[in-house]
């Protein structure tokens, strides 16, 4: 090889070599397409790197890496900074015009032609406080036994019934629950009604739910008729009731107002015809009319899951005539009407305005209070449901994005505040200060997690109808004792307890609460085998009381100390047992008695030196179990290294556990 080099050199001897200047090509930086609101994973993909690369690129910036996840949204400046630190350059991605999705929703029809309107029956909602006789009143009007069927005599659903008076007029009645838990049901009843009959017991007067019912009626701008019930009782005072109502701006005719007040006895049937006539008279004044033609419109009053029928809704038809085969939409559910039933469970062929009807044929269970609208085909129904689900997802995404941005802003401000407070420190001092500040969090993290797991009660709620589940969930929303025990509703639904509920409860180590539902024998056996508690109730306040008891049972009992006796040490000496010397305290009991079975405490001055049990307790030379006031004794403790001194105090005490109660008050 050296020879070759020499020859090659000699070849060019005497020749002038012209060297061309070498052009160094500038290294092209990789371009990264960026856009607004990129997540960490999206940026990593655009850069053709892994997620860790993005984290490394943002080291030593104001970004809090510990709280960053792959789906965390990055601000524009941090996107650009990560690209720049990676030796790349950014370019904005071309905006692609997203096709605006066509609104496929359905709306109510425009008001009907007055010429098409025909008289319709009034829809009357019976409201009032719990146990003031609303169901008994309706029972007397329709001569049935509804009140006897209610658990504890308390209405817990909206009942929709038609009543035909002797004169031939028909009235649709809605019986709403008076219990505090069912506020949402009363509000629904008020919104679909023409007239409210406010039932007030003559012996009880205006109560909480009476006031609430008045507010619902006024909000819905519905006229009121007052039914002063239980006038047959000796302690009844109808005049006082009417005077109390004046304070709530319900002024009866005898006080110069426009509201009719009828004295009735639902139990004995007194003046019921007069109440019905007053209702018909008011309905005539209101000139109630409906349109029986065109597409159907209505409102879901109640919804439930039936074993034989599937999802079933009770609805009030407000426009059009519902027939078998109609296609309906309510919320995000749709139905092809298969069957319709009246309040007596008899099949009906059609239902016009003001008629309550049970509808069978729903694909899913719509929520109570949803608006029912008829569409022309099943395909149109699916389009509407898909559109509503899509819009719900979009709204949820917006809410989530706002929550993420608010959280990021909060963390940013907190981080800046911490940085400003440590600006005068060197980076070593800053690091040490941050470690000290977070050290206690790291050490307690595991124990806190364990404690939280112990003090959590996961529950599954099942109810017979949608309104009942809604009422229970509304009560649970008022739960404010998370610092004592966290309440976690892992699932809720309508229908009887199923094997799926048992499996879910087993997964979460939870309890199943059922309201007006059943669990068949195989489900009960499965629950017993897996150790899943089934708590089935028919009265809502008993269910809540049971839940409060279970929450209370989760709480760690508090320990109460009871002092049984006090003794003072007079002298100390040693006793030889085998080869060991055991220190003994000679004492006199000053108060109470010393009991060998109890716990003992040695106190010197104000300091507690020891707590434990006594190994030996003697009076004179005899082993005893107790020593009473004024008697002297010798005792040795279970710690042989302790040194007694005259003047020390020995306290004998017992500890008892006291069960704690949850502080949550649902308001009834």
Secondary structure, DSSP 8 states (H G I E B T S, - for coil): -HHHHHHHHHHTTT----------------EEEE-SSEEHHHHHHHHTS-HHHHHHHTTTSSS-GGG--TT-EE-HHHHHHHHHHTT-EEEE---------------------GGG-EE--EEEEEEESTTSSHHHHHHHHHTS-HHHHSGGG---S-EEEEEE-TTS-EEEEEE---SGGGHHHHHHHHHT-SEEEEEEETTT-S-HHHHHHHHHHHHTT-EEEEEEE-TTSTT--HHHHHHHHHTTT--BGGGT-SB-EEE-BTTTTBTHHHHHHHHHHHHHHHT-EE--SSS-EEEEEEEEEETTTEEEEEEEEEES-EETT-EEEETTEEEEEEEEE-TTS-B-SEE-TT-EEEEEEESS---TT-EEEEES-HHHHHHHHHHHHHHHHHHHHHHHHHHHHHHHHHHHHHHHHHHHHTTTS-HHHHHHHHHHHHHHHHHHHHHHHHHHHHTEEEEEEEESBHHHHHHHHHHHTT---TTT-EEEEEEEEESS--HHHHHHHHHHT-EEEEES----HHHHHHHHHHT--EEEESSHHHHHHHHHHHHHHHS--EEEEEEEEEEEEEEEEEEEETTEEEEEEEEEEEEEEEETTSEEEEEETTEEEEEE-EEEEEETTEE-SEEETT-EEEEEES-TT----TT-EEEEEEEEEE----------
